[in-house]
Amino acid sequence: MVKKDFIEIIARETGLNKAIVRLVLDRFFLEMRNALLRYERIELRNFGVFTPQKSGPKVGRNLKTGEQVPIPSQWKIRFKPSRYFSRLNEKE
């Protein structure tokens, strides 16, 4: 599924104009992005938690020369799904 599919489904099921649904989704994603850029945790009940985490520095290797290359620490986004998704593993 892509964003366009979500817009069509939400518009159809709510009776809202697609342009309005697109605007709301775009704003929602913009606010999520801004919160993560401020290193804030985002918790969406019955969906999951997005947490920015800083990884430690690592040592990599240049595959051509075998030389060790330092890799600096960097920020990553961790997503932990809620228990609601544990039903995906159940047999129907």
ZAMARGU-4260 file (C-alpha; in steps of 0.2 Angstrom, whole numbers, plus 5000, padded with zeros to 4 digits):
<rodrens>
0) 5000/5000/5000 | 5005/5018/4996 | 4999/5034/5003 | 4987/5036/4988 | 4979/5020/4993
5) 4976/5026/5011 | 4969/5043/5005 | 4957/5034/4994 | 4951/5022/5007 | 4949/5035/5020
10) 4940/5047/5008 | 4928/5033/5003 | 4924/5027/5021 | 4922/5044/5028 | 4914/5054/5014
15) 4928/5067/5015 | 4936/5075/5000 | 4952/5067/4995 | 4961/5084/4995 | 4956/5086/5013
20) 4962/5068/5018 | 4978/5071/5009 | 4981/5088/5018 | 4977/5079/5035 | 4989/5065/5031
25) 5003/5076/5025 | 5001/5087/5041 | 5001/5071/5052 | 5017/5065/5044 | 5025/5082/5045
30) 5022/5083/5063 | 5029/5065/5066 | 5045/5070/5056 | 5046/5086/5067 | 5044/5077/5083
35) 5058/5064/5078 | 5069/5078/5073 | 5067/5085/5090 | 5072/5067/5097 | 5055/5065/5104
40) 5047/5048/5107 | 5030/5045/5097 | 5018/5033/5104 | 5002/5028/5094 | 4991/5017/5104
45) 4987/5000/5096 | 5000/5004/5083 | 5017/5006/5090 | 5031/5017/5097 | 5044/5027/5086
50) 5059/5031/5096 | 5075/5040/5090 | 5090/5031/5096 | 5109/5035/5094 | 5120/5020/5088
55) 5137/5019/5095 | 5152/5022/5084 | 5158/5006/5074 | 5173/5000/5065 | 5170/4995/5047
60) 5181/4988/5034 | 5185/4993/5016 | 5181/4977/5006 | 5194/4982/4992 | 5209/4986/5003
65) 5204/4977/5020 | 5208/4993/5029 | 5198/4997/5044 | 5187/5012/5043 | 5179/5021/5058
70) 5160/5024/5056 | 5154/5038/5068 | 5138/5036/5078 | 5122/5041/5070 | 5104/5043/5075
75) 5091/5030/5069 | 5073/5028/5071 | 5067/5012/5080 | 5049/5006/5078 | 5042/4994/5091
80) 5024/4987/5086 | 5011/4986/5099 | 5004/4969/5105 | 4989/4972/5093 | 5000/4966/5079
85) 5004/4949/5088 | 4988/4943/5080 | 4997/4943/5063 | 5006/4927/5068 | 4991/4918/5073
90) 4983/4905/5062 | 4965/4909/5056
</rodrens>
